[in-house]
Amino acid sequence: MTSLKRVSPFLASLLLLALNSCGGGGSTSMPAAGGPPAGGCGAPDCGTAMITITDADGDFLAYSVDVVSLTLTRANGQVVQTLPVTSRIDFSQLVGVSEFVTAATVPQGAYVAGTIRLDYTNADVQVEVAGEPVQATVIGEDGQPAGVIDVEVRLDNRNHLVVSNGRPALLQLDFDLAVSNSVDLEADPVTVTPAPIIVASVDKPNSRELRVRGPLVSVDAAAGTYEVDVRPFSHKSVKLGRLTVHTTDDTAWELDGQTYTGADGLTALAALPAGTLTAAFGTLSKSDHVFTADRVLAGSSIEDDDLDFAVGNVVAREGDTLLLSGGRIARHDKIDEHDDLIMRHPVTVLLGPDTSVTVAGEDADVDIGAISVGQRVKVFGTASRSDDDDGDEANVAGAREREFNDDDIVTIDATAGRVRLDVTQLAGTVASVADTTLTLDLDSIDRWHVERFDFTGTGTPGQDADPAAYEVDAGVLDLSRFAAGSPARLFGFVAPFGAAPPDFTARTVVDFESVTAKLAIGYWPRGTDAPFTSVDASAIVVDTANSAIRWPHWIKAGPTIHDVKTLATPLRLVPTAEGTGTFAIGDGHRVDNFETFADFTAALAGALDGTRRVAGLGAEGDFDAGTGDFTVTRMLVKLKR
């Protein structure tokens, strides 16, 4: 029997539920998508449930599953449906952003639990093996193809989600794929076994960028706002409630390929017809849950009725030809979100003097010379394809009689189309710091290892970008925290092709040592009944010598990885000064959540009574390699069923 080699795909997805009550009593369930509230529940009897989904950086190259439903359960046992339409979600495409998926109408009351239904029947999961994308087969613990999985999420008994008259409430659900999935790289084909574990917390909004997508309803120029019908992801016709988007003088706009700033953009939006598709990126205020957009796309800048599009990172450029890695292809004539395709092969992009180029969040005058290796782009053009085996080509648009699959070699002709440069993420180790320049030993670009990129032609003669000495112009960003050998992550844009050095212009710098470290440990194949040497309200001490530890067994801080089996000091998981956070114990079908470290450790000690075994654990927080103390802000433990 092949031994199980687990990969911890450092990926998290987040469901953020904001319930804004308007008082009264009553009951309802969600109607068919786009319809009015059912069951006679209306103001002032109901509130609004805003749900968003996101993921964090991860090792999955693709993780597309169907989220079939999300229900909430009140203390009186009433079940309320908040997501009445199946949503196909590729969590790997939501790095760093949360998506509003509904603004549902729900009755007031205290909510004690929720249930999420995930359907893996048609899942598309891809992992990286030896630097190449590999399609994985998703199976259940019985070895058979995975199907529908229901996960019950129980809230902390001390802090239910209470929706009352005029009181905004917020529920955040963190679906941790690092602990929730086992990947067997030695199987043929590679297999993924999901056992979803979800951490929940109440009234703790996070600071991630949020995205709201949907058709335009109206514009209020005087208030600086516009209203949309929420339509998440690639849904074509659903309407899942309405949301007001606030804008500012600094909001950046791209409407039908034209760029604007501030009020000029809102004026241009008002001139577009109702029903025009929009997508806004911004933040949700902690006090009143008002959504404010930093940048807005609309019309053909999102989806074009005449053009196909691809999203990915440029891995090579020769003349006016690009290769994109990790691309997602969508046809302009697609029926629904299931028509989007995640490509295992690089996508070829053809540029020309008439290709229009824009920069996300900037009103910049650029051309195709701005597109260089490493840059993340969205390309609009005409797609064609050819099979690996026979080279037979066919135009993608309108050729629905022939299946379009990820074994095709795809070309996007953008000579009469356009390209948008999106924010790109770097991760690496600091080699040196001098004035406003940060030099990195580059590890990855948007999750892709640097070995995948060909930097030929990126610089002036003899000055091509060197991933071992990748020069970043940090501008006015504070570099005082950085020293040689420290890990760093940056967000920004690659320098124009042929213009390096510098190789990259940073918008944001994150010092991993001052933010979140992540811990993951797996015990297989049977788990362990003794993962800790002690558990109490002061600390959980991990037995790093436990022979059941297999893969994963690391602490990651950016590109820096500590092997927990070789730590010089005992690994102690300790609470924050406040003793609060988000904690969970689950088995893939039911998850119990806690908001204090003391309650969590008491329940954990009770669960480890000799009859249950631990299959894995994950944590986030701050790690001190000198003392071995890991201060946890979030932790979950997966039990064997």
N, C-alpha and C positions, 0 to 999 in steps of 0.2 A: 504494500500500500504506500502510495506516495505521501511523504510527510507534508504537513501543511506549513507553507511559508506565508506568513501574514505581512501584508504591506499596510501601514497606517496612512490612508490617504488624508492628509492634513486638511480636511475640507469640513466646513460647518455651514449649515443652512439655517436661516433664522426666519421664524414666523412672528411678526410683530402685530399684536391685536390691540387696537385702541378703541375703547367703547365710550362714546360720548352720549350720555343719557339725557333725556328730556322729560323724565318723570312719569308718574302715574303707574298703574298696574295693567296687566294684560298678558296675552301670550300670542306667539306667532311662529311660523316657520318661513324659510325663504321661499319665494315663488320661483317660477321658471325664470331663467336668466333674462334680465331686461324688463321684467314685469313689476307691477306695484306690490307693496307688502301684502302678504296673505294673512288670512285668519282675523281680519278686522283690526290688526294692530297698527295704529298710526299715532302721530303726535296728539297728545303728550304721553302716549303709552309706551313709546319705543325710543331707543337710542340708535346710534350709528356705529357699526363695527368696521373699522378699517384694518385690513390684514395685509401685511407685506411679507415677501419672501426674499432671502438673500443667501449667499454662501461666502465663506472666507477662502483664503488661498489654500490650494490643495494639490494632491498628486494625481487625482483623477483628471484625465484629459477630456472626458465626457461622462456625464452622469444624468441621463434623461429618464425620468419616470413620470407617471401620471399621478397627480394629486387629485383623488376622486372627490373627496369631501372633507370638510372640517366642521364638526359639531361642537357645541358648548352645552354643558349640563348644569342646570340651576340646582340650588340646594333642595328644592322641592321635587327634583327628579325630572323636570321638564327638559327635553332635548330640543335645541334650536340649531337648525342648519344655517351656516353662514357662508358656505361656498357651494352654490347649486350647479356648478358646471365643472367638468373635469379640466384640469390645467396640465398641459404637458410642459415640464420644466427641466431644462438642462442646467443643473446647479453650477456646473463648471463655468458657465457663461455669465454668472452673476457675481463674480469676484468684486468685492468692495462696494456693492450697491444692493439695496433692498427694493423689491418691487411691490407696489400696492396691487393686491389681487382682488379686493372687494371693498365696498363700503356698505356692508349689509345692515338691514334693519332688524334690531333685536329688542326684546322686552327688557324692562328694568328688572333688577333682582341681583342676588348673589350667585355667582357662577363658581362651582367647585371643581370642575373637571372639563376635559375636552377629549375628543377622539379624532384622530387623523387617519384617513384611509389612503394607503399608497398601493398603486397597482404596478407591479414589476413585469407583467405579462409581456409587454412590448418594450421593455427597458433597453436603452442604448448606453452601455457602460464601456469606456475605453480606458486602459491604463498604459503606462510607459514601461516597456521592457527593453533593456539595452539601448535606450535612447530612441526607440521607435514606438509609435502608437499600436496597440494591440486590442482587438475586440475581445471583451470578456463575456462569459456566459453567467447569468445571474441565477443562482440556485438557492433552494431552501436548505435548512439544516438536515433534511432527509435526502439530499442529493438530487431531488427532482427540481424541474424548473420552478422558479419563484413566481408567485401569483399575487393575490391581494393580501395585504398585511394591515390590520387595524391596530393602532397604538393608542391606548388610553393614557391620558396625562392627568394625574391627580395633583391639584394645587396644594400648597402648604396650608395646613389646618389653621394656622395663625393668621393667614392673609389670603382670604378668598378675593375673587374679582367682583367688586361690588359696583353695580350700575344703579345710580340713584338720580333723582331730579337735579339736573344741572351739574352733575359731578363727572368730569372726564375720568375715565379709567383706562389703564394700559396693561396689556398682557403680552409678554415676550416669550416666544417658544424657540428654543435653540436645538435644532436637529443635528446632532454631532455625528458626522459620517466617519470621523476618525475611529471612534470606538464602536460605531454601529455596523461597520463592514469588515469582513475578513476577505483578503484577496490571496488566492493560491496561484503563485506564479509558476509553480512546477507542474500544474495540471495542464492537459492539452485537450481542449482549449483552456486558457486561464479562466478561473472561476471567481465570482464574487458572491459572498453569502451575507445578506443584510439581516440585521436584528436591531431595528431602530430604537435609539435611546434619545429622549427629548427632555431638555431642562427647561423649566418654566419659572418665570418671575413676574411679579405684579408691580405696576407703577415704577418701572425702571427703564425709561427710554434710552436707547443707545444713540451714539453719535454718527452712525453710518450715513453715507449719502443715500437718499431715497429717490426712487423713480416712480412717477405716476404716468400712466399711458392711457390714452383714450381719445375719442372724438370730441371736438370742440362743441360746447353748448352755447356759451355767451361770453362777452368781454365787458368788463366794467372799467373803462379807462380812468375814471375819476378815482376809483378805489385802488387802481393798480392791480387788479385781479382778473382772472378768467376762470370759467367753470367747465369741467369735463365730465363725461360719463366714463367711469373707470372701465377700461378694457385691457386686462393684463396680457403680457407676453405677446403671442402672435394670434390671439383670438381674432376672428374676422368680424363678428357681429354682436357679441354679447355686450350687455350693459349691466355692470354690477355696482350700481349706486353712483352718486355724484360727489365730486370733490372740488373745492375752491382752491386755486393755485394763486398764491401771492407773489408779486414780483417787486424788484427794486430798481434803482437807477443803475445798478451794476449788473443786472441780469443780462447774460449773453444769449443772443437768439440766432438761430439758423432756420429760416423759413423758405422752403422751395429752393434751397441752395444759396440763398442770399443771407448775409450776416448783418446783424443790428446790435445795438446796445441800449439798455434801459427802455425808456418810454417809446422810443422809435420802434422797437420790436413789438411792443404791445399794440401800437397803432397799426403796424403791418399785420399782426394777427387778427385784429378786428376787421380788416378788409377781406379776410379769407371766409369762405362760406361755413356755416354751421355743419358739423360732421367731419371737418378736416381733422385728420389724425394728428395728435400732439404727444410729445413725451417731455416731461419736465424732470430735472434732476436738482435736488435740494435737500433741505433738512426740515425736521418736525420739531417745533418748539416744545420744551419740556413742560412749560406751565399750562399752555392752553391747546397744544397739539395743532397749531397752525402750520401749514406747509408753505414754505417759501422757496422759490426756484432760484438757483444760481445760474442755470442755463436751460434753454427751451429749444426743442426741435419741433418742426411741424411740416405737414404736407409731404412733398417728395423727399425731404431731408430725412424722413423715417423710412417710408416705403414708396416706391415709384410704381405707378400702374404700367409702365412700359419697360422697366429695367429690373433685372435680377440683381442680387447683391451677395457679397461675401464679407465675412469678418475674420480677421486673423492678424498675425504678426509677420512682417516682412523678414524672411530668412535669407534672402539673397536678392541682389539686383544686378542686372547686366543691361546697360543702355536703358531702354524704355520698357523693359520686361522685369516684372517682380515675381517672386515665389512667396506665397503665404503659407504659414504653418498653422495647424490647429484651426483651420477655417470652418466656419459654418456657412453653408450655401442655402439661399432661399430664392425660389422662383417668384416672379411677379404675379404669376397666375395660380399660385398655390391655393388649395382649398382651405386648409387649416394649418395649425402649428405643427402637425405631424409631418408636413411636407418639408420642413427644415431638415437639412442633412449635415451631420458632423463628418468632415472629410478626414480620412486617415492619410491620404496623399496630399502633398503640397499643391496649392492652387496657383495656376499661372495667371498673371494679370498683365494686360497689354495697355500701356499708356501712350499718349500722344499730345501734341501741342494744344489740342482742344479739350483735354481733360481738365475739368474744374477741380480745384483743391481748396478745402476749408480746414480750419483748425478748431477742434472742440473747445468752446468757451472763450474763443478769441475772435475779434474782428480784424483778421490779418490778411494781407495781400500776399499770397504765396502761389507757387506753381508746382509742377511735378518734380522739380528739383528738391523740394522740401522732403520728399519721401525717401527714407534711407533704411538700412538694415536694422532690425529690431523694433521699428515703429509699429504700433498697433494701428490698424486702419479698418475702415468700412468702405468697401468699393461698390459702386453702382455701375452696371454695364450689362452686356449681353453674354450669357453663359453658353458654352458649348461643351461637349463631353466626348470622350473616347474611351473604350474599354481597354483594360490592360492586355487582354488576349488577342484582340483582332484589330485594334486601332480604329474601328468604325466610329465615325463622328456623327453627332446629331445635335441640332440646336435644342437647348433646354426649353426655351419658351414655346409653349404650345404643344410640345411633344409628349403629352401625357400618356400616350398609348405605350410608351416604353419606360420601364422603371428606371429611375435615377437613383443610383446607389453609391455607397462610399468606396467601391472598387473602381469607379470611373476616374479617369484623369480629366480634370476640369480646367477650362480656360475662361476667364472673364475679360471680354473686350471692353475696356473703359476709355477707348480713344475718343468717343463722343459722350462719355459718362462723367462721373465725378468720384473723388476720393475724399473722405474726411479723416484727418489725423486725430486719433483718440489718445487720451492720457495713457501712458505706458509705465509699467512698474519694473524697477530694477531691484535685485537683491544681491548682496555681496559682502565682502570684508574690506574694511578700509585699509588701503596700502599707505596713503599719506594724505596730509591736509596742508594746504598752503594758500593763505589769503582766502579767496572765494572759490578755490578749486578743490574738489574732493576726488581723489583717485581711488578706484575700487579694483579689487580682484573680483571680477564679476562672476557670480554663480548662476544666475538665471534672469531671463526677461519674460515677464508675464507667465511664470511657471515653467517655461521651456529652458532647459539647460543650454548654456552658451555654446556647447559643442555643436548644436544644431544650426548655428548661424554662420554664414560666410560673410566676413566683413570686408571682402575685397571691394575696393573702389569707394569706401566710405570717407576716406580722407584725401587731403592734398597729396601730391606725389610723395611716397615714402612715409606717409602719416596715417595710414589706415588704422581704424580703431583696434586696439589690442585688449581683449577681454581681461588679461592679467594686469593691465594698467589702464583701465577705462576712465577717462577724464570727464568729470561732471562739473559744469558751471553752476554753482549753487547761488549765484547772485547775492541777494541780501539775507539769505537764510542763515541761521545761526549754526556754525560748525564747531563751536567751542567744546561741545560734549564729545567730539570724536577724536580718537587716537588710533594709531596704526594697530591693526589686529582686532578692532571692534567691529561688530556686524552692523550693517545699515541697510535701509530700504528707502528708495526714492521714487517719486512719481513726477513725470514730466514728459518731455518730447525729445526724440533723437535729433541730433544736428542734421542739417540738410546733407544730402548725398554729395560726397566729394569735398565737403567743407570742414571735416574734423581735422584737428582738435579745436575746441573741446568736442567730445563725442555726444554729449547729452546736456540738456538744460533742465534743471530741476524746478519743480513747483513746490514740492513738499519733501522734507527729509524726516525719516523716522528712525530714531536710535532704538534698536530692539532691546538694548539693555535697560532702557527706561520705560518700556511698555510691556507687552504681554509675552511671557514664555509659555510653551505648551508641553505638557507631559502626556505620554501615551505608553501603556504597558498592556501586553496581551499574554494570556495564559491559555495554552492549548495542548492537546486537543480536549482535555477533560476539565480544564479549569483548576482552581486550587481552593482548598478550604482554609488556608493560612497565608493570605497575601500580606498580612501586616504583623509586626511584632507587638504592636499595641495600638489601641484606638480609644481615645477619650476626647473631651472637649478642648484640650490644650494642643493636641497634635495626633496625626495619624502617621505612624512610623512604618515605612514600606520595607518589607523583607526583600532586599535586592539580591540576596543569595538564594531565593526560592528556585528550586530546580524546574518548576513548571513555567517559568518565564521564557517565552519564546520571542516572537516578533509581533508588535514593536516593543522596544524597550529604550526609549529615548526621551530627552528633553530638548526641544528646539527653541532657539532664540534667533529668528531669522535663519541665515545659513549656518549658524553655529549649532552643532549637535553634541549633546552630552549623552554617553551611553550609561544608563542607570546601573548596569551591572558592574561598571568599573569606577563608580564614584568613590572618591577618597574618604568621604564622610557619610554617615547614615542619611538617607533621604527622609526628611520630616516634612509632612504637609501640615502647615500651620494656618490658623485663621488670621484675617486682617484685624486691625485694632478694633474695628467696629463689630467683628464677629459675624458679619453678614455677607451674603453673596448668593449665587444660584447653585444649588446642589440637587442631585437626583440619584435614585437607585432604581434600576429597571431590569427587565428581562427580555425586552424586545416586543412585548405585548402590553405590559403595564409599567408605568413609570410613576414613582412617588417623588414629589418635589419638596424641597425645604429651603428656607431663606436664612436660617442661622446655622452656623457650623456646629453648635451644640446639639441642636435637634437632629441634624444630619448624622453626626457621629453616634448619637444614642441609637438611632434607627439602624445604622450600619452595624453596630456591635450586636444588636438584637438579631439582624438578618444572618450574621455569621455564627449560627448556633450549632454548627456541625452538620446541618442538613442541606445547606446551600453552599454552592461553590461560586467563586468569582471568575468570570471569563475575561474581564478586561477593565481598565479604568483609564480615565482621562482627566486632565486638569488644566486650568489656565491661571496665570498669576505672575509673580515675580520670583525668580530663582537666584539664590546666592550660592554660587559654586564653592565659595570658601567655607561656608557653614553647612551646606547641604539643606538649608531651609528653603522650602517652596511655599510662599505665601499665596494661598488659593483664593481667587475671587469666583471661581466656577469649578465644580468637580462633579463627575458622574461615575458611577460604578455599575458595570453590567454583570448580572448574575446569570448562571446557567439555569435553564428551565428544568 
